[in-house]
Amino acid sequence: MNSPDIKTLLEWLQICQQNGRSFPSSLTTLMINIDHSVLLRRMLEGKPPLPKAPPRTFSYPNYQMIESGEYYPLEVWKPSKNFFDCSCVIIDQSPWVLLAELGDDDYEVVWRGREEEIWRVYSAGLRPDWKQDPASSMAKNWKMERTK
């Protein structure tokens, strides 16, 4: 087995298993997992896996956010209740732990599993192309920056 793609596939399966995912029980399940894996695609492009999984945006891992230290979310909102056993901010459909409110539409947050990285997410004004409700969270130009 000298094929780099096969070695990469086996490494990917090992990483999945180390992170609590069970080995696929059928060829169909394996094919679906291969088709949907952002990590496997990344590894096949020659990029290494990160030591810790990146945050998710719209249910997908966001490697670019970790590698660049910034991100421009489409949706940011603070729920009225603590749905996830902590105060949180929902960013692109994923809960982030709220550390501090720095002002109106300005938060300090961390991703569970990457608590050593502190992020600031804030509104940088309104999107000029937004034609719907200006009070909507999506009407704002959001920006995230890693601060630590």
Legacy VTK file of the C-alpha trace (Angstrom):
# vtk DataFile Version 3.0
C-alpha trace
ASCII
DATASET POLYDATA
POINTS 148 float
0.000 0.000 0.000
2.177 2.812 -1.247
-0.630 4.987 -2.549
-0.642 8.338 -0.693
-4.441 8.554 -1.040
-4.947 5.179 0.657
-2.555 6.156 3.466
-4.460 9.421 3.860
-7.784 7.564 3.970
-6.466 5.230 6.686
-5.069 8.180 8.669
-8.469 9.908 8.376
-10.264 6.776 9.661
-7.831 6.631 12.593
-8.479 10.312 13.452
-12.237 9.715 13.273
-11.927 6.725 15.620
-9.688 8.664 18.051
-12.367 11.350 18.212
-15.155 8.964 19.181
-16.643 8.171 15.777
-17.363 4.511 15.262
-15.993 2.711 12.252
-18.573 2.663 9.437
-20.625 -0.525 9.558
-21.221 -0.725 5.813
-19.625 0.287 2.559
-22.531 2.680 1.937
-21.943 4.448 5.261
-18.210 4.645 4.544
-18.884 6.171 1.120
-21.249 8.762 2.644
-18.679 9.645 5.328
-15.951 10.008 2.695
-18.168 12.176 0.526
-19.111 14.533 3.385
-15.779 14.823 5.196
-14.205 18.268 5.039
-11.262 16.868 7.007
-10.603 14.128 4.451
-10.814 16.626 1.577
-8.340 18.837 3.412
-5.949 15.935 3.987
-6.167 14.823 0.335
-5.159 18.381 -0.645
-1.958 17.839 1.353
-2.984 19.987 4.331
-2.407 18.492 7.786
-5.234 17.873 10.245
-5.356 20.399 13.074
-4.503 19.167 16.590
-8.035 20.163 17.666
-11.186 20.277 15.574
-12.036 23.776 14.331
-15.269 25.588 15.170
-18.291 24.833 13.033
-20.217 27.280 10.906
-23.491 26.102 9.406
-22.608 22.569 10.641
-19.268 22.405 8.805
-15.752 22.758 10.258
-14.264 26.181 9.530
-10.534 25.637 9.009
-10.081 29.016 7.316
-11.177 30.787 10.514
-8.490 29.058 12.579
-5.773 29.504 9.980
-6.451 33.203 9.294
-7.543 34.332 12.776
-10.591 36.128 11.417
-14.019 35.388 10.028
-17.060 37.279 8.764
-20.208 35.545 10.081
-23.584 36.067 8.479
-25.654 35.523 11.615
-24.920 36.382 15.254
-27.470 36.448 18.053
-27.713 35.952 21.784
-30.513 33.601 22.891
-32.811 34.756 25.662
-32.272 31.445 27.507
-29.197 29.353 28.219
-29.845 26.460 25.851
-26.401 24.879 26.153
-25.747 24.860 29.928
-24.011 28.234 29.675
-24.465 31.742 28.392
-23.809 31.607 24.688
-23.883 33.483 21.419
-25.102 31.712 18.289
-22.739 32.355 15.396
-23.723 30.940 12.006
-25.988 28.385 13.696
-23.373 27.188 16.212
-23.239 27.962 19.952
-20.147 29.754 21.261
-19.566 30.197 25.004
-20.052 33.833 25.990
-17.229 35.149 28.174
-18.165 38.829 28.210
-20.407 41.415 26.623
-18.101 44.248 25.605
-20.905 46.512 24.382
-23.908 46.475 22.071
-23.383 43.704 19.515
-19.843 43.147 20.807
-18.945 39.855 22.512
-15.946 37.893 23.735
-16.464 34.177 23.046
-14.744 30.780 22.942
-15.495 27.547 21.102
-15.899 24.475 23.329
-12.806 22.338 22.931
-10.662 25.334 21.957
-11.007 27.406 25.150
-7.426 28.659 24.882
-8.461 30.764 21.873
-10.511 33.845 22.720
-12.474 35.515 19.934
-14.166 38.870 19.660
-17.292 39.057 17.502
-18.814 42.449 16.847
-21.037 44.369 14.476
-19.139 46.653 12.129
-22.249 48.471 10.922
-25.030 47.498 8.543
-24.626 45.557 5.323
-25.192 47.980 2.446
-26.791 45.258 0.299
-29.407 44.235 2.910
-32.919 45.015 1.679
-35.012 43.346 4.388
-35.661 44.093 8.065
-32.828 46.386 9.276
-33.319 45.098 12.847
-32.402 41.562 11.743
-29.104 40.110 12.973
-28.321 39.313 9.343
-28.544 43.015 8.399
-25.300 43.633 10.277
-21.738 43.364 9.027
-20.297 40.949 11.607
-16.606 40.386 12.141
-14.710 37.888 14.302
-11.084 38.241 15.347
-8.959 35.936 17.459
-7.638 38.013 20.370
-5.734 35.284 22.219
LINES 1 149
148 0 1 2 3 4 5 6 7 8 9 10 11 12 13 14 15 16 17 18 19 20 21 22 23 24 25 26 27 28 29 30 31 32 33 34 35 36 37 38 39 40 41 42 43 44 45 46 47 48 49 50 51 52 53 54 55 56 57 58 59 60 61 62 63 64 65 66 67 68 69 70 71 72 73 74 75 76 77 78 79 80 81 82 83 84 85 86 87 88 89 90 91 92 93 94 95 96 97 98 99 100 101 102 103 104 105 106 107 108 109 110 111 112 113 114 115 116 117 118 119 120 121 122 123 124 125 126 127 128 129 130 131 132 133 134 135 136 137 138 139 140 141 142 143 144 145 146 147
